[in-house]
Amino acid sequence: MKKSVGAKTLPLPAPVWVVGTYDAAGRANVMTASWVGICCSKPPCVAVSLRKATYSYGNIVARQAFTICVPSEQYIKTTDYWGIASGRDVDKFAKVGLTAVSSDLVDAPYVEEFPVVMECKVIHTIEIGSHTQFIGEILDIKIEEAILGPAGSPDVEKLRLFVLLDGYRGIGEYLGEAFSIGFVPI
């Protein structure tokens, strides 16, 4: 039996990604976000939803660009810190000792040490309520060669991706090839 818990956001699970932007002075900034997801295949797009109060919100509005960086488990403390601290008050890269790299395609930085990065230009902005959704066309995805799988996608076991679900959790075991397991009636 299912129990109603009301209308609320309930990540099941939500990705933990890092959004990279430049501020008005050209200083690299990052923030942790789980309100991110693929939203279109042609053109390839990702959506990120931010509150207007965040420093990154103003940066995206001004620069019309952002990156999405995918951290691995070894950077869980850094990623958590970047979700707590504000770029208004601290240079987040300097504080943790990681490297900001300028994208060669969009006006935004990415985290050199993170194994996957998506470089995005804003193509739509949608006011939703407490959040604004920025839809970014993915102009390029960069992946560390050491984690590339045979199909050119990241090998999740090597990536060591983590998600948010009542705390941070690693991604589990491989269960089977997508769209090939099939349903067999009993």
N, C-alpha and C positions, 0 to 999 in steps of 0.2 A: 504494500500500500504506500502511495506517495503522500507526503505532507506538504501543503502549501507553505512557502516561506516568504511570500510576497514578491513584489516587483523590486528587484535590486540588481546591482552588478555582481555577478558571481563567476569569477574566472575558473574555467575548467579545462585545463590550466591556462594561464596567460604567459606569453613569451616574456622574457626579460631582455630588453634591447636597450641600446644607448643611442640617443639622438645627438648628433653633432651639428653645431651652428657657430657662426661668427657673430660677435656683438658689433655695435656701431663703431667701436674703436679698432675692429679687426682682431680682437682677442678670441681665441678658440674657447668654446664652451661645450659642455656635454651635460646631458641629463638622462637619468634612467627612466624608462617608460615601458609599461606593459600594455598600454592602449594603442597597440600597433598591429597591423595585419595586412596581408596581401588583399587587394580589393579589385584587381583587374588583371587579365592576362594580355590583352592587346589594346593599348600599349601596356607593358608590364608596370603595375603601380602598387604602391604601398600607402596605407593611410595611417596617420598618427594623430591622436586626439590629445590636445593640451588645454589646460585652463589658461585664461588670459593673464593670470597672476604670475605665471612662470616666466623666468628670464628668457627661456628658449622661444616662447611664443612670440615675443617682440622681435627676436632675432630672425625667426622664420618669416614673419610679415615683412621685415625690412629687406632681407636678402633673397626671398623667394626660392630658398634652397635648404636642404638638410641632408645629413647622412644618417643611415641606420647601421650601427655597429653591433655585431653579435659577439658578446663576451663568452669565454669559456669558464668553467668552474673555478679555475685558478684565480680568476679576477672577481670572485663573488663579493669580497669585502670592499673592493674598489667600486664595483657597480652599486652596491648598497649605499656607500657613502655619497656617490654622485646623485643618488635619489633623495638624499637628505639635505645636502649643502646647496646653496644658491650661488650661481655664477655672478650674481650682483655683488657678493661679499668675498668670494675667494676664487683664485685661479685654480680650478679643479685639476688641471693637468700637472701644474707645479706641485700641488699638495700631495699627489700620489706618485709622482715620478714617471708618468707615462708620456708618450710622445704624440703630439698633434701633428697630423700630416694634412697639407692642403690638397683637396681633391683637384684633379686636373680637368674635371668636367662641370662641377657646380661650385658655387660660392659658399663652401662649407668644409669643415675639417673632419677627419676621421681618426680613430685610435689605431696607431700603427701596430700595437701589440695584440689587438683583437683579430681573430682569424678570418672573419667575414665582414664585409662592408658593402652597403648599397648606397650609391650616389644618386640623389633624387632632386629633380626640379619641381617646384610646386606648379600644379596645373589646375587645381581647384581648392577653394577654401569654403567650408560649410559651417555656419554657426548652428550648433545643435541645442545648446542650453548652457549647462555649466562648462562645456568644452567646445572648442573649435576643432574641426577635423581638417587637417591638411592632407590633400591627396598629392603624392609625389610620383611623377613618372620616374621609374628606375632607368637611369641612363647607362649604368654599368654596375656589375657586382664583382668585387675582388675577393678571391679566396686564397688563403695560404696553400701553396702546393702540397705541403706535408699532410694536409687533411682531405685532399681531393679523393673522392671515390672513383670507381671505374666509369660512372656515367657523367662525370664532370660536376657532380654535386658534392657538397661536403659529406664526409663520412661522419655520421653523428657520434659514433663511439670515439673517434679521434677528436672531434670538436668539443665534446664534453659540455654540451648545451645544458642550460638549466632554465626552469620555469618557476612561475609564482603560483602557488596553490596552498593557502594557509601557511606560508613560509616558502623558502626556496627549495626546489626539488630537482634532482638530476633526471635526465631522460633515461628511461628503462631499456629493457632488452628488445632486440629485433623480433617482431612478431610475424612478419611475412611480407611478400612483395605486394604493393598496392595494386588494386584492380585485377588481381589474379587469383586470390584465395577462393573466391566464389562461394555461393550459398548452396548447400546440398540439403534438400528437404529430408526430413526424417521419415 
